[in-house]
Amino acid sequence: MDKSKPQYANQEQVYDKLGHDVLENAIEGYNACIFAYGQTGSGKSYSMMGGSGEPGLIPRLCTKLFDRVGDIAVEKNGITIKTEVSYMEIYNEKVRDLLGGHSQLKVREHKVLGPYVEGLSKLIVKSFNDINV
């Protein structure tokens, strides 16, 4: 990773370009998904999770999400907001649940709701610490 190259983007720039809109849609009540695709060693894990004191897209997004959820609860006089999280990996056409340890899951399509992963764990979380274990 050469920071002097014009195509280099630091973690903050990645969040500003991608994460901000995902966060705004999630706050509006829409499902949010972040998908990283590329060959081995291309920087997907680094972009998503970060490293050495520079948090990636997911930690930045989650921190800001729960900050906003807390602000909304205060502004709206104790409104309850439910946040569910799933985390999966697709590698060599195999779907693996990174929260529940299940592997060989199937991608299905619901007529109304669209694509989903059958059997994928959904955890209800109240803070970034619930995710950052």
MOHU-V133830 format. One record per run of one state. SS is the DSSP state (alpha for helix, beta for strand, coil for the rest). FROM is the first residue (numbers start at 0). LEN is the number of residues. Records with the same first field share a line. If there is no record, write none. Layout:
# MOHU-V133830
SS=FROM-LEN  FROM-LEN
This chain:
# MOHU-V133830
coil=0-10  27-16  51-2  55-1  75-7  85-2  91-2  97-5  110-3  118-4  125-2  131-2
alpha=10-17  43-6  56-19  127-4
beta=49-2  53-2  82-3  87-4  93-4  102-8  113-5  122-3
